[in-house]
């Protein structure tokens, strides 16, 4: 796992991505972005549903172009004897397997941890499911939406007098994907000491709880249940979205006391700083109506450009509410190359999110966008040592 200067840090790592939709495949994408060789294994007749999720262009799913980047794609029916045998041969050459079948599915095919670890004792098996490998919900179908509901996220999201709100994107899945990539690297680091692989049990309902903060601790110690507060915060104020004179919106945060004081002076209400309740974020939050009126009325009289310029001069914290059109042209994102261009043989130049972070000596890179279903099957199996006759036999069996 060591890297030469300039070489991607995960070069030499082989990952088998058996997972579908988002959490497991995203973890594999993160590993592939930093040099791991990722082999995406899909059913011959039922490819990863993300290929058909969301908008497409010329019949090609665009979400897959992002999720499938830096992956070689092969087909394999693991329920067929030839498919099972071929996966075990691949596992013997791999460092990591990522799967998200319901608990017991791999075991039904005689491809559980006993068989995989026998083929390769150094293998790390990441099992990503909605509810984990055991417990009363383990065998239920699980999706990110259920995690967003169960975890408490939806309960605190939305306006106080409105229904709980689910995110319009794969939040819990994405958090679990990032957590799985971290878990894989942790298990691989342990392998450096022990020489042996292990199983990762990743339940999508769990990582989202971590990012929700100290809610369980608050409840345990104080009986406190966090309510829905819309865009406001119980910990500081003013904290909200505000409309500008030209019909745009900006978001303001005052998590730091010094920022809150600067903001009040900026909007012409310095006397509020001297109020006894202004001294702490929680007390300010209890006077959010007064503070929102002060900030909102000042912002409402100015264009977005004027607001942003004034906040910058005052060293107060503000950001425009941007949709994807703004993101694509934002100068800070442009400076960071956060949205980068990838050349694709099917669709031409594609603009998508770049790798997740920058490393100064061993950076990651996007080498290609998601490839067609099964595009690399023959190449990968030939590299594995299968003959043309063996590959033909697998096709005849329906395993490819």
Secondary structure by P-SEA (a helix, b strand, c coil): ccccccccccccbbbbccccccaaaaaaaaaaaaccbbbbbbcccccccccccccccccccaaaaaaaccbbbbbbccccaaaaaaaaaaaaaccbbbbbccccccccccccaaaaaaacccbbbbbbcccccccccccccccaaaaaaaaccccccccccccbbbbccaaaaaaaaaaaaaaaaaaaaaaaaccbbbbbbccccccccccccaaaaaaaccccccccccccccccccbbbbbccccbbbbbbcccaaaaaaaaaaacccccccccccccaaaaaaaaaaaaaaaaaaaaaccaaaaaaaaaaacbbbbccccaaaaaccaaaaaaccbbbbbbccccccccccccccccccccccccccccccccaaaaaaaacccaaaaaaaaaaccc
